[in-house]
């Protein structure tokens, strides 16, 4: 982003990052063989949870879910690689 974020945008960004980190931690708690099921639960939860006051269209919800899941998978992969570099287990 080239423009400066407002305080509200900064708080929203931090909330999304915290959510991604919490979800990545939960996914990593599952055995590798069960991770796709964990991703599926997160995905379905995102699409189900859409408060009406947010006024989000179906297309916007699907777009957000796709991006969130992409970011989540990337974060899980990053954490796994980081643990491997340090000699830990994922």
C-alpha positions in Angstrom: 0.0 0.0 0.0 1.3 3.4 -0.9 -1.1 5.6 1.0 -1.0 6.0 4.8 -3.5 3.9 6.7 -6.0 5.5 9.1 -6.1 4.4 12.7 -9.2 2.4 12.0 -7.6 0.7 9.1 -4.5 -0.1 11.2 -6.7 -1.6 13.9 -8.6 -3.7 11.3 -5.3 -4.9 9.8 -4.0 -5.9 13.2 -7.2 -7.7 14.0 -7.0 -9.7 10.7 -3.3 -10.6 11.3 -4.1 -11.7 14.9 -7.0 -13.8 13.6 -4.8 -15.4 11.0 -2.2 -16.2 13.6 -4.7 -17.8 15.9 -6.2 -19.9 13.1 -2.7 -21.0 11.9 -1.9 -22.1 15.5 -5.1 -24.2 15.6 -4.3 -25.7 12.1 -0.8 -26.6 13.2 -2.1 -28.3 16.3 -3.8 -30.9 14.0 -1.8 -33.8 12.7 -0.8 -33.2 9.1 -3.2 -35.9 8.0 -6.1 -33.8 9.4 -5.1 -30.4 8.3 -7.3 -30.2 5.2 -10.3 -31.0 7.4 -9.2 -28.1 9.7 -8.9 -25.8 6.7 -12.4 -26.8 5.6 -13.8 -26.0 9.0 -12.3 -22.5 8.9 -13.5 -21.9 5.3 -17.0 -22.9 6.0 -17.0 -20.8 9.2 -16.0 -17.7 7.3 -18.7 -18.2 4.7 -21.4 -18.8 7.4 -20.4 -16.0 9.7 -21.5 -12.8 8.0 -23.4 -10.4 10.2 -26.1 -8.6 8.3 -24.9 -5.2 9.6 -21.7 -5.7 7.6 -23.8 -5.5 4.4 -21.4 -7.9 2.5 -22.6 -9.5 -0.7 -22.2 -13.2 -1.5 -19.4 -12.4 -4.0 -17.6 -10.2 -1.4 -17.8 -13.0 1.2 -16.5 -15.6 -1.2 -13.6 -13.3 -2.2 -12.7 -12.6 1.4 -12.8 -16.3 2.2 -10.5 -17.1 -0.7 -8.0 -14.5 0.3 -8.1 -15.4 4.0 -7.6 -19.1 3.2 -4.7 -18.3 0.9 -3.1 -16.1 3.6 -3.8 -18.8 6.2 -2.1 -21.5 4.1 0.9 -19.3 3.4 1.3 -18.5 7.1 1.0 -22.2 8.1 3.7 -23.0 5.5 5.9 -20.2 6.8 5.6 -21.4 10.4 6.3 -25.0 9.4 9.4 -23.9 7.5 10.6 -21.7 10.3 10.2 -24.6 12.8 12.2 -26.9 10.5 15.0 -24.4 10.2 15.2 -24.2 14.0 15.1 -28.0 14.3 11.6 -28.2 15.8 8.7 -30.2 14.5 5.6 -29.0 12.8 
